Amino acid sequence: MRDGINLENKGVPAVVISHDVFGKAAQAQSIALGLPELRVIIYNQPKGKPDEVEGAWAAKQVVDQLLQMVRDSDV
């Protein structure tokens, strides 16, 4: 969160990526640190043992959200 906020404050567009478990905390922290408009991608944390988790599925969630942010952005 702080890295994303620091970059944005220096004029560098940033996106923060967070598991859904920390989604509300990420939003609250961006507000508390004075940048409520910080772009945050929140994705569902894969459940299960590491060797059973579908990493490609989790990555696709992030990429899909990132592409949509880019399309919607004026940056």
BANUTI-262731 format. One record per residue (C-alpha): x, y, z; residue in one letter. Coordinates in pm, whole numbers, padded with zeros to 5 digits, always signed. Example, Ala and Ser with C-alpha at 12.3 -4.5 7.8 and 13.67 -1.06 7.14 Angstrom:
REM BANUTI-262731
+01230-00450+00780A/+01367-00106+00714S/
***
This chain:
REM BANUTI-262731
+00000+00000+00000M/+00264+00250+00101R/+00472+00178-00209D/+00171+00243-00431G/+00086+00562-00246I/+00447+00682-00255N/+00464+00622-00630L/+00135+00801-00692E/+00251+01097-00480N/+00559+01121-00707K/+00339+01123-01017G/+00398+00759-01112V/+00073+00571-01179P/+00046+00267-00953A/-00182-00029-00892V/-00176-00226-00568V/-00269-00595-00571I/-00425-00755-00262S/-00590-01081-00159H/-00959-01049-00075D/-00873-01127+00287V/-00701-00787+00307F/-00934-00598+00072G/-01114-00388+00331K/-00789-00314+00512A/-00627-00203+00185A/-00913+00035+00109Q/-00913+00171+00465A/-00538+00227+00456Q/-00548+00413+00125S/-00815+00642+00272I/-00622+00689+00597A/-00304+00774+00406L/-00483+01037+00198G/-00521+00861-00137L/-00870+00709-00148P/-00858+00696-00528E/-00559+00460-00528L/-00620+00180-00777R/-00640-00151-00589V/-00696-00491-00746I/-00852-00731-00500I/-00866-01096-00596Y/-00983-01412-00426N/-00707-01583-00238Q/-00679-01939-00368P/-00787-02197-00112K/-00622-02531-00055G/-00274-02672-00032K/-00010-02492-00242P/+00032-02789-00478D/-00347-02804-00534E/-00406-02433-00594V/-00464-02318-00950E/-00211-02035-00982G/-00305-01958-01341A/-00666-01899-01235W/-00559-01649-00966A/-00325-01473-01206A/-00601-01442-01468K/-00824-01267-01213Q/-00554-01008-01155V/-00474-00962-01523V/-00840-00923-01617D/-00889-00653-01353Q/-00566-00478-01452L/-00664-00469-01819L/-01002-00323-01728Q/-00834-00054-01516M/-00607+00036-01808V/-00903+00057-02045R/-01098+00276-01801D/-00801+00496-01710S/-00711+00836-01839D/-00348+00785-01735V/
***
